[in-house]
């Protein structure tokens, strides 16, 4: 599945400029990623934060649950989960969900151009078990409720009013990823027999109305797919995943990431990373731990993000408490490992706008409790 030169098949003869960005190759039915030497080298000894990193990388703690964020008077939320970064003048903002029920919601930390924290604040309150979500091209954060008949809330990273987006469907939401080419928002569902969805807004940039569709395909791990409208996005009395015959089932949908005509999402129940080649109309496995030869480097797949180099970064819920990288050459290897926190999970990986800093959280930290969450920053020579 080498992703470096994507446009083939259905898009031959189409100008690459129409798609923008680097050209990733989603050749259908290629073999999933296998273990190998990662692009950043071996992990070193655990540092003072208990994190093992490759040479040249350093870490710092940004926030701890129940404690004030350094340089501010704001108390960081419990159980930090999904996150994203947004440009803020010459600096940036990192937003983070809170996966507790009740309360939930989301918070933000603002940084100046040097990476110094300048403020922290609440951006969403009064919701339930906000797990993952996704950023939009118009600079809002979609915070998703991971509860039965949960909602998506569109929030402002700078603070202010958040809006519930009913048209995006009521189900056990996990993550979201925006596709500006097809003007769609892809959505995962955290159920053992969940589905994969897309939402087509009536007007791009306005999520108040639109059409919710479900992914239809065969039972195989690769093939072609179609989309079909969900008749009743409200999900009551019949759940959204049970309204369309032939909707493909996925075992515990988690993270979701879009780049260059491809959307990747993870399923925790079978430790897979799925790759949907949107221009070609095909899907396949980018990673499956049951197909790995030798020692399995990535288990407990959860949140996912990527870089302009084509690298995918996948966080573990459990496993060895690692963030693993899957390269465009289909090599999977650990990028970092958190030690001494085996009762936690890694959540919310997101890169700063310039790609030089990676943010993420250990949801339950060393205590194993939602009140023990720790949010980190890793800085170093990430591949451009």
Beta strands, then each sheet from edge to edge (+ up, - down):
strand 1: 34-35
strand 2: 51-53
strand 3: 58-64
strand 4: 80-88
strand 5: 91-98
strand 6: 106-111
strand 7: 117-124
strand 8: 130-135
strand 9: 141-145
strand 10: 152-155
strand 11: 163-164
strand 12: 173-179
strand 13: 184-189
strand 14: 196-203
strand 15: 206-216
strand 16: 223-224
strand 17: 226-229
strand 18: 253-259
strand 19: 262-267
strand 20: 272-277
strand 21: 282-288
strand 22: 301-306
strand 23: 312-316
strand 24: 322-326
strand 25: 331-338
strand 26: 346-351
strand 27: 357-362
strand 28: 374-379
sheet 1: 1+ 25+ 2-
sheet 2: 1+ 25+ 24- 23+ 22-
sheet 3: 3+ 28- 27+ 26-
sheet 4: 4+ 5- 6+ 7-
sheet 5: 8+ 9- 10+ 11-
sheet 6: 12+ 13- 14+ 15- 17+
sheet 7: 16+ 21- 20+ 19- 18+
end
